[in-house]
Amino acid sequence: MSDEQKKVTLMQVISSVLAAMFGVQSAKNRERDFSKGEPWHYAVVGLIFTIIFILIVYGVVQLVISKAAH
């Protein structure tokens, strides 16, 4: 296998970050992430998903508050 085939793909990074957020990451995928993945890829994707999550929660709270005020 060449170095290019051993690298973790963007979809694998996204999948790993989502699994880690829910606490269901498999040992096989975790081992792959630590051995073949770049740490900053996971940090960037994790930060993006955290920001998206915060914005969704904020939006839901604002929607509930506006509905409760009427």
CHARMM internal coordinates of N, CA and C (Angstrom, degrees):
IC EDIT
DIST 1 N 1 CA 1.4528
DIST 1 CA 1 C 1.5243
ANGL 1 N 1 CA 1 C 109.96
DIST 1 C 2 N 1.3085
ANGL 1 CA 1 C 2 N 116.70
DIHE 1 N 1 CA 1 C 2 N 138.14
DIST 2 N 2 CA 1.4555
ANGL 1 C 2 N 2 CA 120.17
DIHE 1 CA 1 C 2 N 2 CA 177.53
DIST 2 CA 2 C 1.5247
ANGL 2 N 2 CA 2 C 109.69
DIHE 1 C 2 N 2 CA 2 C -82.00
DIST 2 C 3 N 1.3287
ANGL 2 CA 2 C 3 N 117.24
DIHE 2 N 2 CA 2 C 3 N 167.81
DIST 3 N 3 CA 1.4553
ANGL 2 C 3 N 3 CA 121.81
DIHE 2 CA 2 C 3 N 3 CA 179.18
DIST 3 CA 3 C 1.5170
ANGL 3 N 3 CA 3 C 111.38
DIHE 2 C 3 N 3 CA 3 C -60.72
DIST 3 C 4 N 1.3359
ANGL 3 CA 3 C 4 N 116.83
DIHE 3 N 3 CA 3 C 4 N -34.58
DIST 4 N 4 CA 1.4666
ANGL 3 C 4 N 4 CA 120.77
DIHE 3 CA 3 C 4 N 4 CA -177.81
DIST 4 CA 4 C 1.5250
ANGL 4 N 4 CA 4 C 110.67
DIHE 3 C 4 N 4 CA 4 C -65.54
DIST 4 C 5 N 1.3407
ANGL 4 CA 4 C 5 N 117.96
DIHE 4 N 4 CA 4 C 5 N -37.32
DIST 5 N 5 CA 1.4552
ANGL 4 C 5 N 5 CA 121.28
DIHE 4 CA 4 C 5 N 5 CA -179.45
DIST 5 CA 5 C 1.5258
ANGL 5 N 5 CA 5 C 111.39
DIHE 4 C 5 N 5 CA 5 C -73.97
DIST 5 C 6 N 1.3142
ANGL 5 CA 5 C 6 N 118.33
DIHE 5 N 5 CA 5 C 6 N -22.96
DIST 6 N 6 CA 1.4499
ANGL 5 C 6 N 6 CA 122.07
DIHE 5 CA 5 C 6 N 6 CA -178.08
DIST 6 CA 6 C 1.5232
ANGL 6 N 6 CA 6 C 112.74
DIHE 5 C 6 N 6 CA 6 C -82.59
DIST 6 C 7 N 1.3165
ANGL 6 CA 6 C 7 N 117.67
DIHE 6 N 6 CA 6 C 7 N -17.15
DIST 7 N 7 CA 1.4660
ANGL 6 C 7 N 7 CA 120.59
DIHE 6 CA 6 C 7 N 7 CA -178.40
DIST 7 CA 7 C 1.5186
ANGL 7 N 7 CA 7 C 110.90
DIHE 6 C 7 N 7 CA 7 C -70.86
DIST 7 C 8 N 1.3067
ANGL 7 CA 7 C 8 N 114.71
DIHE 7 N 7 CA 7 C 8 N 152.58
DIST 8 N 8 CA 1.4614
ANGL 7 C 8 N 8 CA 121.61
DIHE 7 CA 7 C 8 N 8 CA 179.02
DIST 8 CA 8 C 1.5202
ANGL 8 N 8 CA 8 C 108.39
DIHE 7 C 8 N 8 CA 8 C -81.73
DIST 8 C 9 N 1.3412
ANGL 8 CA 8 C 9 N 116.60
DIHE 8 N 8 CA 8 C 9 N 134.89
DIST 9 N 9 CA 1.4582
ANGL 8 C 9 N 9 CA 120.94
DIHE 8 CA 8 C 9 N 9 CA -179.31
DIST 9 CA 9 C 1.5321
ANGL 9 N 9 CA 9 C 110.46
DIHE 8 C 9 N 9 CA 9 C -81.07
DIST 9 C 10 N 1.3214
ANGL 9 CA 9 C 10 N 115.67
DIHE 9 N 9 CA 9 C 10 N 165.23
DIST 10 N 10 CA 1.4654
ANGL 9 C 10 N 10 CA 121.01
DIHE 9 CA 9 C 10 N 10 CA 178.94
DIST 10 CA 10 C 1.5275
ANGL 10 N 10 CA 10 C 110.80
DIHE 9 C 10 N 10 CA 10 C -60.05
DIST 10 C 11 N 1.3143
ANGL 10 CA 10 C 11 N 117.38
DIHE 10 N 10 CA 10 C 11 N -41.37
DIST 11 N 11 CA 1.4684
ANGL 10 C 11 N 11 CA 120.51
DIHE 10 CA 10 C 11 N 11 CA 179.60
DIST 11 CA 11 C 1.5260
ANGL 11 N 11 CA 11 C 110.96
DIHE 10 C 11 N 11 CA 11 C -64.80
DIST 11 C 12 N 1.3199
ANGL 11 CA 11 C 12 N 117.54
DIHE 11 N 11 CA 11 C 12 N -35.96
DIST 12 N 12 CA 1.4657
ANGL 11 C 12 N 12 CA 120.45
DIHE 11 CA 11 C 12 N 12 CA 176.98
DIST 12 CA 12 C 1.5242
ANGL 12 N 12 CA 12 C 110.63
DIHE 11 C 12 N 12 CA 12 C -67.59
DIST 12 C 13 N 1.3272
ANGL 12 CA 12 C 13 N 117.14
DIHE 12 N 12 CA 12 C 13 N -38.10
DIST 13 N 13 CA 1.4669
ANGL 12 C 13 N 13 CA 121.22
DIHE 12 CA 12 C 13 N 13 CA 177.54
DIST 13 CA 13 C 1.5288
ANGL 13 N 13 CA 13 C 109.35
DIHE 12 C 13 N 13 CA 13 C -64.47
DIST 13 C 14 N 1.3241
ANGL 13 CA 13 C 14 N 117.02
DIHE 13 N 13 CA 13 C 14 N -47.32
DIST 14 N 14 CA 1.4685
ANGL 13 C 14 N 14 CA 121.22
DIHE 13 CA 13 C 14 N 14 CA 179.49
DIST 14 CA 14 C 1.5237
ANGL 14 N 14 CA 14 C 110.04
DIHE 13 C 14 N 14 CA 14 C -60.36
DIST 14 C 15 N 1.3173
ANGL 14 CA 14 C 15 N 116.70
DIHE 14 N 14 CA 14 C 15 N -45.67
DIST 15 N 15 CA 1.4617
ANGL 14 C 15 N 15 CA 121.48
DIHE 14 CA 14 C 15 N 15 CA 179.19
DIST 15 CA 15 C 1.5247
ANGL 15 N 15 CA 15 C 111.26
DIHE 14 C 15 N 15 CA 15 C -60.72
DIST 15 C 16 N 1.3131
ANGL 15 CA 15 C 16 N 116.88
DIHE 15 N 15 CA 15 C 16 N -43.07
DIST 16 N 16 CA 1.4604
ANGL 15 C 16 N 16 CA 121.17
DIHE 15 CA 15 C 16 N 16 CA -179.84
DIST 16 CA 16 C 1.5270
ANGL 16 N 16 CA 16 C 111.36
DIHE 15 C 16 N 16 CA 16 C -66.03
DIST 16 C 17 N 1.3176
ANGL 16 CA 16 C 17 N 117.13
DIHE 16 N 16 CA 16 C 17 N -41.20
DIST 17 N 17 CA 1.4649
ANGL 16 C 17 N 17 CA 120.77
DIHE 16 CA 16 C 17 N 17 CA 179.71
DIST 17 CA 17 C 1.5264
ANGL 17 N 17 CA 17 C 110.14
DIHE 16 C 17 N 17 CA 17 C -65.45
DIST 17 C 18 N 1.3184
ANGL 17 CA 17 C 18 N 117.32
DIHE 17 N 17 CA 17 C 18 N -44.78
DIST 18 N 18 CA 1.4670
ANGL 17 C 18 N 18 CA 119.91
DIHE 17 CA 17 C 18 N 18 CA 178.63
DIST 18 CA 18 C 1.5224
ANGL 18 N 18 CA 18 C 111.19
DIHE 17 C 18 N 18 CA 18 C -63.59
DIST 18 C 19 N 1.3394
ANGL 18 CA 18 C 19 N 116.96
DIHE 18 N 18 CA 18 C 19 N -42.28
DIST 19 N 19 CA 1.4695
ANGL 18 C 19 N 19 CA 120.31
DIHE 18 CA 18 C 19 N 19 CA 178.48
DIST 19 CA 19 C 1.5204
ANGL 19 N 19 CA 19 C 110.40
DIHE 18 C 19 N 19 CA 19 C -63.33
DIST 19 C 20 N 1.3147
ANGL 19 CA 19 C 20 N 117.21
DIHE 19 N 19 CA 19 C 20 N -40.66
DIST 20 N 20 CA 1.4653
ANGL 19 C 20 N 20 CA 120.86
DIHE 19 CA 19 C 20 N 20 CA 179.18
DIST 20 CA 20 C 1.5249
ANGL 20 N 20 CA 20 C 111.19
DIHE 19 C 20 N 20 CA 20 C -66.24
DIST 20 C 21 N 1.3200
ANGL 20 CA 20 C 21 N 117.55
DIHE 20 N 20 CA 20 C 21 N -36.48
DIST 21 N 21 CA 1.4644
ANGL 20 C 21 N 21 CA 120.57
DIHE 20 CA 20 C 21 N 21 CA 178.88
DIST 21 CA 21 C 1.5239
ANGL 21 N 21 CA 21 C 111.21
DIHE 20 C 21 N 21 CA 21 C -64.22
DIST 21 C 22 N 1.3370
ANGL 21 CA 21 C 22 N 116.41
DIHE 21 N 21 CA 21 C 22 N -33.06
DIST 22 N 22 CA 1.4591
ANGL 21 C 22 N 22 CA 120.58
DIHE 21 CA 21 C 22 N 22 CA 178.28
DIST 22 CA 22 C 1.5269
ANGL 22 N 22 CA 22 C 112.26
DIHE 21 C 22 N 22 CA 22 C -92.13
DIST 22 C 23 N 1.3379
ANGL 22 CA 22 C 23 N 117.54
DIHE 22 N 22 CA 22 C 23 N -7.28
DIST 23 N 23 CA 1.4617
ANGL 22 C 23 N 23 CA 121.73
DIHE 22 CA 22 C 23 N 23 CA 177.98
DIST 23 CA 23 C 1.5077
ANGL 23 N 23 CA 23 C 114.22
DIHE 22 C 23 N 23 CA 23 C 76.62
DIST 23 C 24 N 1.3267
ANGL 23 CA 23 C 24 N 117.64
DIHE 23 N 23 CA 23 C 24 N 29.12
DIST 24 N 24 CA 1.4662
ANGL 23 C 24 N 24 CA 120.77
DIHE 23 CA 23 C 24 N 24 CA -177.05
DIST 24 CA 24 C 1.5298
ANGL 24 N 24 CA 24 C 112.58
DIHE 23 C 24 N 24 CA 24 C -122.41
DIST 24 C 25 N 1.2996
ANGL 24 CA 24 C 25 N 118.06
DIHE 24 N 24 CA 24 C 25 N 25.92
DIST 25 N 25 CA 1.4658
ANGL 24 C 25 N 25 CA 122.12
DIHE 24 CA 24 C 25 N 25 CA -178.79
DIST 25 CA 25 C 1.5290
ANGL 25 N 25 CA 25 C 109.80
DIHE 24 C 25 N 25 CA 25 C -68.19
DIST 25 C 26 N 1.3287
ANGL 25 CA 25 C 26 N 116.88
DIHE 25 N 25 CA 25 C 26 N 132.24
DIST 26 N 26 CA 1.4592
ANGL 25 C 26 N 26 CA 120.45
DIHE 25 CA 25 C 26 N 26 CA 178.31
DIST 26 CA 26 C 1.5257
ANGL 26 N 26 CA 26 C 110.13
DIHE 25 C 26 N 26 CA 26 C -77.49
DIST 26 C 27 N 1.3166
ANGL 26 CA 26 C 27 N 115.66
DIHE 26 N 26 CA 26 C 27 N 155.06
DIST 27 N 27 CA 1.4702
ANGL 26 C 27 N 27 CA 120.82
DIHE 26 CA 26 C 27 N 27 CA 179.70
DIST 27 CA 27 C 1.5242
ANGL 27 N 27 CA 27 C 110.67
DIHE 26 C 27 N 27 CA 27 C -63.13
DIST 27 C 28 N 1.3188
ANGL 27 CA 27 C 28 N 116.85
DIHE 27 N 27 CA 27 C 28 N -36.74
DIST 28 N 28 CA 1.4712
ANGL 27 C 28 N 28 CA 121.48
DIHE 27 CA 27 C 28 N 28 CA 179.93
DIST 28 CA 28 C 1.5279
ANGL 28 N 28 CA 28 C 110.62
DIHE 27 C 28 N 28 CA 28 C -63.38
DIST 28 C 29 N 1.3238
ANGL 28 CA 28 C 29 N 116.92
DIHE 28 N 28 CA 28 C 29 N -47.23
DIST 29 N 29 CA 1.4654
ANGL 28 C 29 N 29 CA 120.70
DIHE 28 CA 28 C 29 N 29 CA 179.90
DIST 29 CA 29 C 1.5177
ANGL 29 N 29 CA 29 C 111.79
DIHE 28 C 29 N 29 CA 29 C -68.60
DIST 29 C 30 N 1.3223
ANGL 29 CA 29 C 30 N 117.18
DIHE 29 N 29 CA 29 C 30 N -37.24
DIST 30 N 30 CA 1.4608
ANGL 29 C 30 N 30 CA 120.37
DIHE 29 CA 29 C 30 N 30 CA 177.93
DIST 30 CA 30 C 1.5277
ANGL 30 N 30 CA 30 C 110.43
DIHE 29 C 30 N 30 CA 30 C -63.33
DIST 30 C 31 N 1.3148
ANGL 30 CA 30 C 31 N 116.69
DIHE 30 N 30 CA 30 C 31 N -42.18
DIST 31 N 31 CA 1.4636
ANGL 30 C 31 N 31 CA 120.89
DIHE 30 CA 30 C 31 N 31 CA 177.47
DIST 31 CA 31 C 1.5299
ANGL 31 N 31 CA 31 C 110.66
DIHE 30 C 31 N 31 CA 31 C -62.95
DIST 31 C 32 N 1.3262
ANGL 31 CA 31 C 32 N 117.39
DIHE 31 N 31 CA 31 C 32 N -42.05
DIST 32 N 32 CA 1.4657
ANGL 31 C 32 N 32 CA 121.86
DIHE 31 CA 31 C 32 N 32 CA 177.02
DIST 32 CA 32 C 1.5207
ANGL 32 N 32 CA 32 C 110.87
DIHE 31 C 32 N 32 CA 32 C -60.95
DIST 32 C 33 N 1.3274
ANGL 32 CA 32 C 33 N 115.76
DIHE 32 N 32 CA 32 C 33 N -43.74
DIST 33 N 33 CA 1.4608
ANGL 32 C 33 N 33 CA 120.23
DIHE 32 CA 32 C 33 N 33 CA -178.57
DIST 33 CA 33 C 1.5236
ANGL 33 N 33 CA 33 C 111.85
DIHE 32 C 33 N 33 CA 33 C -62.51
DIST 33 C 34 N 1.3325
ANGL 33 CA 33 C 34 N 116.45
DIHE 33 N 33 CA 33 C 34 N -43.57
DIST 34 N 34 CA 1.4589
ANGL 33 C 34 N 34 CA 119.93
DIHE 33 CA 33 C 34 N 34 CA -177.57
DIST 34 CA 34 C 1.5180
ANGL 34 N 34 CA 34 C 112.74
DIHE 33 C 34 N 34 CA 34 C -74.70
DIST 34 C 35 N 1.3304
ANGL 34 CA 34 C 35 N 117.45
DIHE 34 N 34 CA 34 C 35 N -27.88
DIST 35 N 35 CA 1.4658
ANGL 34 C 35 N 35 CA 119.14
DIHE 34 CA 34 C 35 N 35 CA -177.11
DIST 35 CA 35 C 1.5324
ANGL 35 N 35 CA 35 C 112.92
DIHE 34 C 35 N 35 CA 35 C -91.14
DIST 35 C 36 N 1.3292
ANGL 35 CA 35 C 36 N 117.93
DIHE 35 N 35 CA 35 C 36 N -30.91
DIST 36 N 36 CA 1.4650
ANGL 35 C 36 N 36 CA 120.05
DIHE 35 CA 35 C 36 N 36 CA -173.62
DIST 36 CA 36 C 1.5257
ANGL 36 N 36 CA 36 C 114.23
DIHE 35 C 36 N 36 CA 36 C -119.79
DIST 36 C 37 N 1.3096
ANGL 36 CA 36 C 37 N 117.83
DIHE 36 N 36 CA 36 C 37 N -12.10
DIST 37 N 37 CA 1.4648
ANGL 36 C 37 N 37 CA 120.54
DIHE 36 CA 36 C 37 N 37 CA -175.52
DIST 37 CA 37 C 1.5168
ANGL 37 N 37 CA 37 C 113.05
DIHE 36 C 37 N 37 CA 37 C -91.17
DIST 37 C 38 N 1.3136
ANGL 37 CA 37 C 38 N 115.00
DIHE 37 N 37 CA 37 C 38 N 156.28
DIST 38 N 38 CA 1.4626
ANGL 37 C 38 N 38 CA 122.29
DIHE 37 CA 37 C 38 N 38 CA 174.90
DIST 38 CA 38 C 1.5233
ANGL 38 N 38 CA 38 C 108.21
DIHE 37 C 38 N 38 CA 38 C -92.75
DIST 38 C 39 N 1.3270
ANGL 38 CA 38 C 39 N 118.65
DIHE 38 N 38 CA 38 C 39 N 125.55
DIST 39 N 39 CA 1.4709
ANGL 38 C 39 N 39 CA 120.95
DIHE 38 CA 38 C 39 N 39 CA -176.67
DIST 39 CA 39 C 1.5273
ANGL 39 N 39 CA 39 C 113.87
DIHE 38 C 39 N 39 CA 39 C -56.37
DIST 39 C 40 N 1.3239
ANGL 39 CA 39 C 40 N 117.81
DIHE 39 N 39 CA 39 C 40 N -37.31
DIST 40 N 40 CA 1.4648
ANGL 39 C 40 N 40 CA 118.96
DIHE 39 CA 39 C 40 N 40 CA -176.77
DIST 40 CA 40 C 1.5235
ANGL 40 N 40 CA 40 C 111.47
DIHE 39 C 40 N 40 CA 40 C -69.04
DIST 40 C 41 N 1.3437
ANGL 40 CA 40 C 41 N 118.87
DIHE 40 N 40 CA 40 C 41 N -26.13
DIST 41 N 41 CA 1.4652
ANGL 40 C 41 N 41 CA 120.62
DIHE 40 CA 40 C 41 N 41 CA 175.74
DIST 41 CA 41 C 1.5278
ANGL 41 N 41 CA 41 C 109.92
DIHE 40 C 41 N 41 CA 41 C -61.78
DIST 41 C 42 N 1.3300
ANGL 41 CA 41 C 42 N 115.38
DIHE 41 N 41 CA 41 C 42 N -45.96
DIST 42 N 42 CA 1.4582
ANGL 41 C 42 N 42 CA 120.19
DIHE 41 CA 41 C 42 N 42 CA -178.93
DIST 42 CA 42 C 1.5299
ANGL 42 N 42 CA 42 C 111.08
DIHE 41 C 42 N 42 CA 42 C -68.07
DIST 42 C 43 N 1.3236
ANGL 42 CA 42 C 43 N 116.54
DIHE 42 N 42 CA 42 C 43 N -36.99
DIST 43 N 43 CA 1.4613
ANGL 42 C 43 N 43 CA 120.55
DIHE 42 CA 42 C 43 N 43 CA 178.94
DIST 43 CA 43 C 1.5247
ANGL 43 N 43 CA 43 C 110.93
DIHE 42 C 43 N 43 CA 43 C -64.39
DIST 43 C 44 N 1.3270
ANGL 43 CA 43 C 44 N 117.27
DIHE 43 N 43 CA 43 C 44 N -44.49
DIST 44 N 44 CA 1.4649
ANGL 43 C 44 N 44 CA 121.20
DIHE 43 CA 43 C 44 N 44 CA -178.99
DIST 44 CA 44 C 1.5243
ANGL 44 N 44 CA 44 C 110.71
DIHE 43 C 44 N 44 CA 44 C -66.22
DIST 44 C 45 N 1.3337
ANGL 44 CA 44 C 45 N 117.12
DIHE 44 N 44 CA 44 C 45 N -47.45
DIST 45 N 45 CA 1.4703
ANGL 44 C 45 N 45 CA 120.33
DIHE 44 CA 44 C 45 N 45 CA -179.82
DIST 45 CA 45 C 1.5391
ANGL 45 N 45 CA 45 C 109.69
DIHE 44 C 45 N 45 CA 45 C -64.45
DIST 45 C 46 N 1.3287
ANGL 45 CA 45 C 46 N 117.05
DIHE 45 N 45 CA 45 C 46 N -41.14
DIST 46 N 46 CA 1.4651
ANGL 45 C 46 N 46 CA 120.37
DIHE 45 CA 45 C 46 N 46 CA 177.64
DIST 46 CA 46 C 1.5148
ANGL 46 N 46 CA 46 C 111.95
DIHE 45 C 46 N 46 CA 46 C -61.94
DIST 46 C 47 N 1.3191
ANGL 46 CA 46 C 47 N 117.34
DIHE 46 N 46 CA 46 C 47 N -41.60
DIST 47 N 47 CA 1.4660
ANGL 46 C 47 N 47 CA 121.48
DIHE 46 CA 46 C 47 N 47 CA 177.89
DIST 47 CA 47 C 1.5280
ANGL 47 N 47 CA 47 C 111.04
DIHE 46 C 47 N 47 CA 47 C -63.82
DIST 47 C 48 N 1.3153
ANGL 47 CA 47 C 48 N 116.88
DIHE 47 N 47 CA 47 C 48 N -44.11
DIST 48 N 48 CA 1.4688
ANGL 47 C 48 N 48 CA 121.04
DIHE 47 CA 47 C 48 N 48 CA 178.95
DIST 48 CA 48 C 1.5271
ANGL 48 N 48 CA 48 C 110.67
DIHE 47 C 48 N 48 CA 48 C -60.70
DIST 48 C 49 N 1.3355
ANGL 48 CA 48 C 49 N 117.16
DIHE 48 N 48 CA 48 C 49 N -47.09
DIST 49 N 49 CA 1.4611
ANGL 48 C 49 N 49 CA 119.94
DIHE 48 CA 48 C 49 N 49 CA -179.64
DIST 49 CA 49 C 1.5222
ANGL 49 N 49 CA 49 C 111.67
DIHE 48 C 49 N 49 CA 49 C -67.30
DIST 49 C 50 N 1.3287
ANGL 49 CA 49 C 50 N 118.13
DIHE 49 N 49 CA 49 C 50 N -32.99
DIST 50 N 50 CA 1.4623
ANGL 49 C 50 N 50 CA 120.88
DIHE 49 CA 49 C 50 N 50 CA 176.79
DIST 50 CA 50 C 1.5211
ANGL 50 N 50 CA 50 C 110.49
DIHE 49 C 50 N 50 CA 50 C -65.72
DIST 50 C 51 N 1.3199
ANGL 50 CA 50 C 51 N 117.31
DIHE 50 N 50 CA 50 C 51 N -43.35
DIST 51 N 51 CA 1.4640
ANGL 50 C 51 N 51 CA 121.48
DIHE 50 CA 50 C 51 N 51 CA 177.91
DIST 51 CA 51 C 1.5234
ANGL 51 N 51 CA 51 C 110.35
DIHE 50 C 51 N 51 CA 51 C -63.18
DIST 51 C 52 N 1.3348
ANGL 51 CA 51 C 52 N 117.18
DIHE 51 N 51 CA 51 C 52 N -43.81
DIST 52 N 52 CA 1.4683
ANGL 51 C 52 N 52 CA 120.60
DIHE 51 CA 51 C 52 N 52 CA 177.83
DIST 52 CA 52 C 1.5200
ANGL 52 N 52 CA 52 C 110.67
DIHE 51 C 52 N 52 CA 52 C -60.55
DIST 52 C 53 N 1.3305
ANGL 52 CA 52 C 53 N 117.04
DIHE 52 N 52 CA 52 C 53 N -43.59
DIST 53 N 53 CA 1.4638
ANGL 52 C 53 N 53 CA 121.51
DIHE 52 CA 52 C 53 N 53 CA 179.11
DIST 53 CA 53 C 1.5300
ANGL 53 N 53 CA 53 C 111.14
DIHE 52 C 53 N 53 CA 53 C -60.97
DIST 53 C 54 N 1.3214
ANGL 53 CA 53 C 54 N 116.86
DIHE 53 N 53 CA 53 C 54 N -45.63
DIST 54 N 54 CA 1.4678
ANGL 53 C 54 N 54 CA 121.05
DIHE 53 CA 53 C 54 N 54 CA 179.32
DIST 54 CA 54 C 1.5285
ANGL 54 N 54 CA 54 C 110.67
DIHE 53 C 54 N 54 CA 54 C -61.95
DIST 54 C 55 N 1.3258
ANGL 54 CA 54 C 55 N 117.62
DIHE 54 N 54 CA 54 C 55 N -42.79
DIST 55 N 55 CA 1.4634
ANGL 54 C 55 N 55 CA 120.93
DIHE 54 CA 54 C 55 N 55 CA 178.91
DIST 55 CA 55 C 1.5196
ANGL 55 N 55 CA 55 C 111.88
DIHE 54 C 55 N 55 CA 55 C -64.58
DIST 55 C 56 N 1.3228
ANGL 55 CA 55 C 56 N 117.66
DIHE 55 N 55 CA 55 C 56 N -37.87
DIST 56 N 56 CA 1.4690
ANGL 55 C 56 N 56 CA 120.75
DIHE 55 CA 55 C 56 N 56 CA 177.83
DIST 56 CA 56 C 1.5256
ANGL 56 N 56 CA 56 C 110.16
DIHE 55 C 56 N 56 CA 56 C -65.82
DIST 56 C 57 N 1.3265
ANGL 56 CA 56 C 57 N 117.27
DIHE 56 N 56 CA 56 C 57 N -46.20
DIST 57 N 57 CA 1.4664
ANGL 56 C 57 N 57 CA 120.37
DIHE 56 CA 56 C 57 N 57 CA 178.74
DIST 57 CA 57 C 1.5265
ANGL 57 N 57 CA 57 C 110.22
DIHE 56 C 57 N 57 CA 57 C -61.51
DIST 57 C 58 N 1.3293
ANGL 57 CA 57 C 58 N 117.05
DIHE 57 N 57 CA 57 C 58 N -43.58
DIST 58 N 58 CA 1.4589
ANGL 57 C 58 N 58 CA 121.20
DIHE 57 CA 57 C 58 N 58 CA 178.02
DIST 58 CA 58 C 1.5325
ANGL 58 N 58 CA 58 C 110.54
DIHE 57 C 58 N 58 CA 58 C -59.57
DIST 58 C 59 N 1.3205
ANGL 58 CA 58 C 59 N 116.92
DIHE 58 N 58 CA 58 C 59 N -44.88
DIST 59 N 59 CA 1.4602
ANGL 58 C 59 N 59 CA 120.88
DIHE 58 CA 58 C 59 N 59 CA 179.79
DIST 59 CA 59 C 1.5176
ANGL 59 N 59 CA 59 C 112.46
DIHE 58 C 59 N 59 CA 59 C -62.85
DIST 59 C 60 N 1.3238
ANGL 59 CA 59 C 60 N 117.30
DIHE 59 N 59 CA 59 C 60 N -42.03
DIST 60 N 60 CA 1.4639
ANGL 59 C 60 N 60 CA 121.10
DIHE 59 CA 59 C 60 N 60 CA 178.83
DIST 60 CA 60 C 1.5292
ANGL 60 N 60 CA 60 C 110.23
DIHE 59 C 60 N 60 CA 60 C -64.82
DIST 60 C 61 N 1.3112
ANGL 60 CA 60 C 61 N 116.98
DIHE 60 N 60 CA 60 C 61 N -43.43
DIST 61 N 61 CA 1.4655
ANGL 60 C 61 N 61 CA 120.56
DIHE 60 CA 60 C 61 N 61 CA 178.62
DIST 61 CA 61 C 1.5236
ANGL 61 N 61 CA 61 C 110.56
DIHE 60 C 61 N 61 CA 61 C -61.77
DIST 61 C 62 N 1.3172
ANGL 61 CA 61 C 62 N 117.83
DIHE 61 N 61 CA 61 C 62 N -43.76
DIST 62 N 62 CA 1.4626
ANGL 61 C 62 N 62 CA 121.45
DIHE 61 CA 61 C 62 N 62 CA 179.19
DIST 62 CA 62 C 1.5304
ANGL 62 N 62 CA 62 C 110.42
DIHE 61 C 62 N 62 CA 62 C -63.46
DIST 62 C 63 N 1.3184
ANGL 62 CA 62 C 63 N 116.96
DIHE 62 N 62 CA 62 C 63 N -39.00
DIST 63 N 63 CA 1.4728
ANGL 62 C 63 N 63 CA 121.00
DIHE 62 CA 62 C 63 N 63 CA 178.25
DIST 63 CA 63 C 1.5177
ANGL 63 N 63 CA 63 C 110.75
DIHE 62 C 63 N 63 CA 63 C -64.84
DIST 63 C 64 N 1.3118
ANGL 63 CA 63 C 64 N 117.49
DIHE 63 N 63 CA 63 C 64 N -44.48
DIST 64 N 64 CA 1.4725
ANGL 63 C 64 N 64 CA 121.49
DIHE 63 CA 63 C 64 N 64 CA 179.80
DIST 64 CA 64 C 1.5293
ANGL 64 N 64 CA 64 C 110.34
DIHE 63 C 64 N 64 CA 64 C -64.64
DIST 64 C 65 N 1.3274
ANGL 64 CA 64 C 65 N 116.73
DIHE 64 N 64 CA 64 C 65 N -42.75
DIST 65 N 65 CA 1.4662
ANGL 64 C 65 N 65 CA 120.13
DIHE 64 CA 64 C 65 N 65 CA 179.57
DIST 65 CA 65 C 1.5215
ANGL 65 N 65 CA 65 C 111.03
DIHE 64 C 65 N 65 CA 65 C -63.50
DIST 65 C 66 N 1.3343
ANGL 65 CA 65 C 66 N 116.75
DIHE 65 N 65 CA 65 C 66 N -42.43
DIST 66 N 66 CA 1.4685
ANGL 65 C 66 N 66 CA 118.95
DIHE 65 CA 65 C 66 N 66 CA -179.24
DIST 66 CA 66 C 1.5232
ANGL 66 N 66 CA 66 C 111.11
DIHE 65 C 66 N 66 CA 66 C -67.85
DIST 66 C 67 N 1.3215
ANGL 66 CA 66 C 67 N 118.55
DIHE 66 N 66 CA 66 C 67 N -35.65
DIST 67 N 67 CA 1.4683
ANGL 66 C 67 N 67 CA 121.52
DIHE 66 CA 66 C 67 N 67 CA 177.78
DIST 67 CA 67 C 1.5165
ANGL 67 N 67 CA 67 C 111.37
DIHE 66 C 67 N 67 CA 67 C -71.24
DIST 67 C 68 N 1.3269
ANGL 67 CA 67 C 68 N 116.92
DIHE 67 N 67 CA 67 C 68 N -34.43
DIST 68 N 68 CA 1.4717
ANGL 67 C 68 N 68 CA 120.78
DIHE 67 CA 67 C 68 N 68 CA -179.13
DIST 68 CA 68 C 1.5355
ANGL 68 N 68 CA 68 C 111.10
DIHE 67 C 68 N 68 CA 68 C -72.93
DIST 68 C 69 N 1.3257
ANGL 68 CA 68 C 69 N 116.71
DIHE 68 N 68 CA 68 C 69 N -26.74
DIST 69 N 69 CA 1.4613
ANGL 68 C 69 N 69 CA 120.91
DIHE 68 CA 68 C 69 N 69 CA -178.35
DIST 69 CA 69 C 1.5288
ANGL 69 N 69 CA 69 C 111.78
DIHE 68 C 69 N 69 CA 69 C -74.54
DIST 69 C 70 N 1.3002
ANGL 69 CA 69 C 70 N 117.18
DIHE 69 N 69 CA 69 C 70 N -21.24
DIST 70 N 70 CA 1.4788
ANGL 69 C 70 N 70 CA 120.00
DIHE 69 CA 69 C 70 N 70 CA -177.60
DIST 70 CA 70 C 1.4610
ANGL 70 N 70 CA 70 C 110.37
DIHE 69 C 70 N 70 CA 70 C -89.23
END
COOR INIT
IC SEED 1 N 1 CA 1 C
IC BUILD
